[in-house]
Amino acid sequence: MKILKIEDGCGHFWKATLGEWSKIDEIDKEGLLSLLDLFLDGDVQMDTPDENNLLNEVHKIIYTHIFQKLSSLSESKSSFKDDSERLYYEEINKYTSA
């Protein structure tokens, strides 16, 4: 599933709650958390930013930062997920076994 794309010189992110694409400069906290959840839960795709494909300067800055953060997280994706699950293990078991 693609979560970040570049189209017509602008960056876009997948807004899972609405099931549609939104411009990257409209992203908010919920949008970032949704991207992170999608990224951690499955195999996702992201268009790579470069000098020529993002023409809007604001989109270039925001898109590039999000792309870099998610890309660096992919290197430690499994350990991040394991650490998160271990941290909340007792709470998850408490509510799932009730």
Buried (B, 14 or more C-beta within 10 A) or exposed (E): EEBBBBEEEBBBBBBBEEEEBBBBBEBEEEBEEBBBEBBBEEEBEBBEBEEEBBEBEEBBBBBBEBBEBBEEEBEEEEEBEEEEEEEEEEEEEEEEEE
